[in-house]
Amino acid sequence: MESALTWLAAGGIAFAMFAVYFARFRTKVKEDAERKAEAVHLGSDRPVAQYPQIDELQCIGCGACIDACPEGDVLGIVSGRATIINGLRCIGHGRCAEACPVGAIRVGIGSTLERDDLPLLGKGNETTVPGVFIAGELSGFALIRNAVAQGKMVIDEIASRGCAGERGGIHDVVIIGAGPAGLSAAAAAVERKLSCIVLDQQGPGGTILQYPRKKLVLTRPMKIPLYGTLDKSEYSKEELLEVWEEVIDRLGIEVRTGCRLTGLERKNDRLEATAGGGIFRGRHVVLALGRRGTPRRLGVEGEDRSKVMYKLLDAESYDSCRILVVGGGDSAVEAAAGLARKGVNTVHLSYRKEKIFRVKKKNAEALARLERSGAVDVLYRSNVESIGEKTVTLRTPDGLVELENDYVFIFAGGTPPFALLKGFGISFGEGDAGSAAGPRRAGVVR
């Protein structure tokens, strides 16, 4: 009798524990389904770079991929299977694929034939224009380690075709872009004894230059040709810029700044790149431009005033200022957080949609804290109407609102270089007349 009661009690406890777990599981599944529906409605479920491709037949719905994702809110469980909830937040760490116990996830960009924002690439990331290669974010792969790996990969392919050195002002390689992909390519070119020159409209660092001061960048171990391995899990903006400056100095890489690419054409056995008013000749060209392009303007009255800027270099230099930040991405949120951190500035954040969803988990949590504390006033569904000398006017659902203002920071993205590249004859995916050449895929870098 006592034994039966013991088993009955144990069974009751086990059932109670299962009931609690099952109730929590059903609640989580319901929440994920609602988040998925919301993401589809807002258009945030569609990824823009590499993303987790899930084999639904293999997926067992264990949720290990969700727990492993450092960005949060990218994946969820719907109908017993993992699915993408917020594709825009995914930047391709690949932790989900590593955590999946059944190998149901592969991180990549899929077929470029389905993407009109991705160039068609062949062996070694060569475009449909012979001799012109693409490395880094423009290929559809985010993350610094991918940019570094692709920079070396394209140079390895170029080197396999032979090199002649610089003759008559013609380089083996002309590299457009001095970010991680471009400088990795330059370092690899030095390693492979190829003559090269690097052109950039700003300075060494690429997208890193746009990061707020002291921003931490999550990365994985990566090897820079002739420099060594970066093996820390996080680097500050300043540390990464110092690394690239050291690479340039140590290897004697020639970098020309103030050179914005405006033309590219083939002349017999060479390619001619027009940038910064000059013509640079090479047997091969590596495009490491990134996807953001030139900053996108709002096109409103007063936008040409000197107080309007499109990047924030040092948030701590702004003291007791009235500031408007425009945008809903990571750059805008990080800028607003940096400007509000000391509590001495009046910071407003204007975003045209009803909710901010295109940001990393850490940034979303930071913004929520700042909103609750009143350090940042977020004006949803608002648009800049005009910018005055000491004011800025916003159009909101309640009508026009005028704010006292000293500075405006606009983070509305950039004008991608896609049209420019298509003008050079480079084919893209769906909807591009040049895509009939057949399916080509960018090399997957894990």
N, C-alpha and C positions, 0 to 999 in steps of 0.2 A: 504493500500500500504506500509506504513511504517513498519507495523507488518510483512508483507511478506518479506520485505528487511532484517529485523532483523533476522527472521528465516533462510533466505537464507545465511546471513553472518555467523550465528552460525553454520549452516550446513557445510559451507565451511571451517570454522576453525576446526570443528570436523573432517572433512574428511582429512584435511591437517595433523592434529595430528595423525590420524590413519595411514595415508600414511607413515609418518616418522617412527612411531612405527613398521609398517609392514615391511618397508625396512630394519630397523635395525634387526628385528627378522629374516628375510630371510638371511641377511648377517651372523648373528650369527649361524643360522642353517647350512649354507654352510661351515662356518669355522669349526664347530664341526664335520661335515661329513668328511672334509679334515683331521682334527686331528685324527679322528677315523681310517681313512684309513692309515695314517702315523703310528699310534700306532700299528696297526695290522702288518704293514710291518716291524716295528722295534721289534715286539714281546713284547711291553710294555703294551698291553691291558690285559694280563693274570695276575691275582692276585696271590700272594704267601701265603697270610694269610687270615683272615676273610675279607669279602668284601660285598658290597651292592648287594643283589639279588633282581632284579626288576621284578615285575609282570606286564608285558606289557599290559595285559587286563585291569588292574586297573589304570595304569599310565595315567595322563592327560597332561603330557608334560609342566607343569607350570614352571619348573626350580627352584623350592624352594630348592630342594636337592643340586643343583649346588651352589647356593648362601650360603648354610649352611656349605658346606665342608671347613674345615680350611686348608686343604692341597692344594686345587686348582687343576684344570686340571684333576681330577679323573673322573668326570662325564660330560656328554654333552647331548644335545638334537639332535637326529638323527631320521628322519622320524616321527617326532612328539612324540617321546618317549625318556625317559631318558635311557642312555646306558653308559657302562664303557668305558672311553677313555684311561685312564692311570692307569690300575689296580695295577701296581708296586708301585705307590705312595700312594695307600690306606693303612692306618695302622689301620683302624677299629674304628675310633672315634664314629661312629654311629649317628653323627649329621644329616646326610641325612635322616635317618629313622625317626628321631624325627621331622624333618621339613616337611616331606611329608604329605599333607593335606588329602590324601585318603588312607594312609597306604599301599602304593604299594611297599615299600622297607623293606626288612628284612636283617639285617647284620648277616652273619654266614659264614661257610666254605663249606656248601653243603655236599654232600655225600662223605665220605672218600674213597669209592670204586672207585671214579674217579680220585684219587690223589695218585700217587706212592710215594709222598714225605710226606704223612701223615700216622701215625700209626692208625690201627683200634682200637678203644676204646669202652669199655662197660660202665657199671654203675660205677659212680665215677671216670671215666677216667682210668679204669683198662685195661691193654693191654691184648693181647691174651696169655700172660704168666701169670698164676694165681699169685696174690700177688705183681705184678710189675705194678706200676701206673705211669702216666705221668702228669706233671703240667707245665703250662706256654707255652712259644713260640713253643716248640716242638709239641704241640697238634694242632698247626695251628693258635692259637690266639695270636696276638700281644698286646701291651699296658700293662703297669705296673699294672693297676687295674685288668685286666683279670688274670695276673699271680698271684696276691695276692689272688683273689677270688678262683682260681683253687687250689692253695696251701692249702687253708682251706677246700675246697670241698673234696679233696682226703683223707685228714686226718679224716674228718667226716665219710667217708665211711669206712676207716680202723678201727676207733674207734667203729663203729657199730658192728664190728666182735669180739670185746672184746680185752683186753690187759693183758699182763702178767708181764710187767715191764722188766727190764734188769736182765737176769739170765744166768750165765755161759758165759758172753761175748756176748750174743745174745740180740739185741735191738728189740723193737717193730717195729721201722722204721729206715732204713738207707736212708738218703736223699742225692742224688747226685746233687750238684749244690747249690751255696750260693748266688744266685740272688734273686730277689723279690719272685719268686714262691717257691724256696727252703726254704728261711727264713720265709716266711709266713706259709709254711707247718710245719716248726720247731716250730714256735710260737703257732700254732694250736695244735701241739702235746703236748707241755707243758700245754696248756689249758685243753686238754683232758686227761692229766696225762699218756701220752705214753712216753716211753723211746726212745730217738732218738740221732742220731749223723749226722752231716752235713759234707760232703766231697766236696772239690773244688780244682781244679788245680791252681787257682789263689788266690783270696781273696774275702771277702764279697762284694757283689755288682753286680756280674755277668756282664751282658752287660754294665751296667752303668759305670764300670771301663774303658771301651773303649771310653767313651764320651770325647770330648775335654774339657779342663778346663772351668768352669763356664757355660757350655752348659745348656740352659733352656729346661726342659722337660714338655710338655703339658700333663696334666692329669685331671682326674675327681675325686670327693670325693671317698675315699676308706678306709676301716677299716682294720687295722692290728690287729690280735688277741692279746689280753692282752696288747696292746699298745695304741690304740686309732685311731681316724680318721684323715687322711690327707685331708684337705678340700680346700687347695689353688689350683688355676687353673694352676700354674706353679711352678716348683721347680728347683733349680740349681742342677747340678751334686753333688756338695759338700754337699748341704742340704740333698739330698736323701741318700748319703753315711753315713752322720751323723745319720740319722734316723735308718738305719739298724745296725750301730754299737751300738746305744743305745738299740735297741731291743735285740741284742745278749747279751750285758752286763746286762741289766735289768732282762732278763729271764734266764740267765745262760746257754745259748745254746752252746753246744760243737761243734766247727767248726775246722776241720782239713784241712789245706791248703797244696798245693803241691801234691794233690792226684788226679791224672787223671785216670778215669775209663778205665780199660782194659779188665775186665772180669766180667761175671755175670752168676751164675748157681745155680740150686736148689740142695740142699743136704737134703733129707728127708723132715722134716717139716720146713726148714729154707732156706733162700737165702744167697749166699755168693758173695759179691762184692769185686773184686780185684782192688785196686787203690793205687797208690804211693808205690808199693812194699809190701803193707799189705793186709790182708784179713779182711773184715768187715762183720759180720753176723747179719742178721735181719729176722724177720718174714715177713716183707714187705719192699719193696724198692720203693722209689719215685724218678723218673728220672726228674730232672728239669734242663736239660742240655742246653736248647736253641737250635737253629737251625744252628748257624754259625759254631760251631765246632772249630777246630784248624785253624789258619791262612793259607790261600792258598798261596803257594810259586809260583814264576814265573818260576823257574827252569832255570835261566840264569847264565852265567859266572859272578862271583863276588858277587853273592847274599849273600854269607856267610860273607861278610865284616862287620865290626862292625858299620859302618855308615848306614846300612840298618835296618829299623825297621818296625814293623807291627801295631804299635799303637802310638798315640801322646798323651802324658800326660800333657805337659805344653808348649804351643806354645810360651809363652812370654819369655821363656828361650833361644830361638834361636834369635840371633842378628847378623845382617850383614852376613847372611849365604846364600849359593846358594843351593836351595832345589828343589828336584823333588818329586811330589806326584803322585802316580800311582793309577788310579781307577776312576770310574764314578758314585759311589753311594754317599749317604749322608755323610758317614764317610770321604771319600776322599775330597768332596767339603768343608765340615766343617773344615777339617785340613788345606786345602789350604787357606781358608778364614782367619783362625786363624793365620797362619804363615805370611800372607800378611798384616794383619791389621795395624801393626805399620809402614809399608812402609819402613822397613830397610832391609828386605830380598828380594832376587831374587827368585821368586817362579814360577815354571813350573808345569802344571798339564797334565799328559799324560793319554789319554783314547783311547781304541782300536776301538771304534765305531765312527760314523759320527756325533753323537749328544748325549748330556747328557740328559737323560729323567727320570732316576730312582731316582729322588731326590724330597724332599719336596719343596713346593712353595717358602717358605722363603729362602731356600738354593739356588734355581734356580735364584731368583731375586738378591741375594747377589753376586752370581758368575757372573751374567751378568754385574753388576756394576763394579766388580773388573776387568773383561775383558775390559770393555770400558775404564777404567782408566789406564789400563796397569799394574795394581798391580799383576795380575796373567796372565801368558801366557798359554793358553790352546792349547795343541797339539792333535788335533783330529786324529783318524785313525793312531795312533802311538803305537808301542810296544817296550818295553825295550829289547835291543839286548845284552848288557853287561854293567857291572858296574865296573868302574875302581877306583883307589885310590882317584883321584881328578876330575874324569870325569864320565859321563854316556852316553852311546850311544843308540840312538833310531832309530828304522826302521820306516820311514814315506813314504807316497806315492811319495815323491820327492827323496827318497834314505836315506842313513844313515846320521844322524845328531848327532854330538858330543857336549854335553853341559858341561861346567865347573860345578862341583858339590861337595858339602860338605856332604849332607845327602839325603837319599832316604827313603820315607815313602810309603809302599805298602799296599793298601786297596783293595785287590782282592777277598774279601770275605773269607769264611772259608770252610774247608772240612766238610760237614755235617756229623753227627754221624749215618746216616741212615744204612750204611753197618755194623757198629758196633752193632747197635740194632738188625738188622736182624740176625746177628750172634748169638745173645742171644735167638733167636726164636720168636722175636716180629714181627707180621705180619703188612704189610703196605697195601696200596690200590692197584690200577690197576697195573697189571703186577707182583704182588707178589703171589707166589704159595700158600702162607698161607692165602690168602684172601677168600678162599672158605668157611670160617667159617660163612659167612653171614655179612650183612651190619651192621656196628657199627659207631656211630657218636660221635665226641667229644662234651662234654656238652657246649652249647652255653652260654656264659657269656656276658650279656649286660652291 
